[in-house]
Structure formats: structure tokens, C-alpha cells
Amino acid sequence: MTNFSFSHRIEQSDLDILRQFTAETPVKVGGLASALGLRVVLATLPINISGLIQPDGTGFVVKINRFESKERQRFTIAHEIAHYLIHRDRINAGIVDSVLYRSKLSSRMEAEANRLAADIVMPSQAVSAAMAKRPRTLDEDAISELAEEFGVSKQAMTIRVG
């Protein structure tokens, strides 16, 4: 069973959905968002904005910058899902995240959203299992293969595997 950062702050029904969607890689972040009741749209956002989450009638919409790489878009969706799961009460009129994943929220909250986003797109147990199938030393080629397998950037995977 996948462990998630801040799971004690996530509603059980949402945890069940998270576990269901993170059982296979690459994680279908769009499907996960939809299952949580979030609508995801590609949008033309300013160059320094990666994404945002805001109320949209009866629910929330996640807008993702259409001009960023697919890997970046996937992480941004996961980051906005993380805000929804652990900072829902702070979304108010919306949270806009810059390319450095900075918003009007505290640095602590942005770090929390980044950590949970990494857990979503690179579940620790799945990463460990994928690493076990490779040579003991993870060279640049192995990191690239892992990044491709999980649909993330090489930089994100490098950070994840330490």
C-alpha cells in the first residue's frame, strides 16, 4: 500500500481514490483529478504561471499552462491536487502557482503540496520496485528510463531517488 505525505490530513474517501490511481504507473493524474471531482483544463497562462486551482461553480477547476512540457503539466496537476487534498480550506478565491511553485500561501504549504505531488506521480513503492529491476548504480540512462516510465522530468526523478 502506498504511503502519502500528510495522509492524516486527507479524507479517507480521497485516500482510497489516491491509492486506486497510484497503483499503476504512470499515474493518470487527469483521471485522478476527475475522480476527486476536479476539472482540469489546459489554458493560456502567463509564462511565469504553471497552474492554478480555483472554485468553479459547484466544484474546483485546475488550469494548467498549455505551453509547458507534458512532464511539467503532470506534476503541476498533481501539485494542484495536493492543494485540494490538504489545503482545501485555504483555496478561497483560488491559488495561483508560479513556475517555482510559489503562491500567496506560505512556503511551508507550497513545500507540502510539492511533497504530496511527488508522492502522487512517483509513488515510493513503485519507484523502489522499478529501481530494483535496474543496476545498483543509477546512472543518467537509468534515471532517464525511470523518468520516462513515471512521466516526470529527469530532475524530478533524480530528486526522488536521492
N, C-alpha and C positions, 0 to 999 in steps of 0.2 A: 504494500500500500504506500502510495506516495505521501510524503510529508510536505506540508506547506508552511512557510513562514506565516506567523500570525494566525494560524488556524483557529486559535481560541477566540479570535475576534470575527470569525466568519460564520454565518448562519449554517446550520447543519445541512439544510437542503442545498445551499450553494456549494458546500464542501463535497457533497455527493456528486453534483454536476461536474465540479473540478476534477474529481477522481475519475469519473467516467471519460472525460475528454483528454486527460493526460495519460491514459492507459496506452495510447498509440502515439507514435511519433512519425512525422512531425505533427505536433498538436494542431488541431484545426481550430485556430483562435477565433475565426469568424463564426464557426458553429458554436463554440463555447459562449461567445458573446450573445448570440441569438438565444441559446438555451437559458441564459441568465436574464433574458428579456431586454437586452441592449440591441439597438440598431446601429450597424456600422456602415458608414458611407465614406467613399473617397472624396476628398474636397480639395479645391484650390485654396491652400492656406499660405500665408506669408512664408517666405523662405526660412525664417528662423523659428517657425512653429511646426512641431512634429505631429501634434494631435491635441484633441480636447474631448472632454465629456461634459454634457450639459443636459438639463431637463428638456424633454421634448413631448409636450402634451401629457400623456399618461405614464411615460417612462423616461428613458435616457437615450441620447444619441451619442455615438462616438464618431468623431470626424478625424480622418487620417489624411495627412498630406500626400496627395497623389504623386508628387514629384520625388519622393524618397524611394530608396530601394525596397524591394519586397521584404527583405530580411528586417529592415528598419521598420517598415509598416507593421510586420508581425509583432515585433517587440513593443511598438507603440500601442497596438491593440491590447496586448497583454498588460501593459502599464496602466492603461485606462480602465481595464477590467479590475486590476488591483485597486485602483482608487475607488471604484464602485464597491468592491467587496469589503474594504477595510476603512474607507473614508466617506462612505455614502452620506453620512450626516453632515459632512463638510463641503459637499459639492455645491450646494446652494444654487446660484445662477450659472455655475459652470467652473471648470478647471481647465485652463489653457496651459499646455506644457511646451516649453521651448525645445530646441534641438538638444539641449543639455539636460532635458527632463527637469526643468525648473519651472515653478509656477508661483502663485501667490501663497501657496501652502508653505509650511516650514520645510527646511532642508531634511529634517527627520522624516516627515511624511513622504517626501519625494524618495528618500532612500528606502523607506518601507515599500513603496509602490515598485521601485526598481527590483528589490529583493524578491517580492512575490511574483513579479513579471518573469524574472529569471526562473523561478520555480515552475511557472506555468509552461514556458516554451522549452525549458531544459530540465525536465523533472530529474531530480538527483538519482533516483534508482535507475531510470532509463539511461542516463549518461554513464553511470557506473557499469551497467551491463554492456553498453556499446564500447566503452573503454576496455573492458575485459576481453573483447574479441580482437584487440589490436596489440601491437608490440608494447612491451613495458614502457619504452621511452616514446612519449608522444612528440613526434617531430611535426614540422609545419604541414606536411602532407596529411598526417593523421588528424591534425586539428581541422584542416580544410574539409576532410571527409566527414568528420563529426558535425561540423558547422552545416554542411550541406544536408546531412541526414536529419538534423533538427530544424533546418530552415532558419538559421540565425547567422549572424556575421562571424567571421573568424575571431574578431576582437571579443565578442561576447562569449564565444566558446572558450577562448584562451583564459578569460577571467573565471569562467565556470569550472574548468578543470584544474585551475590553480597553477 
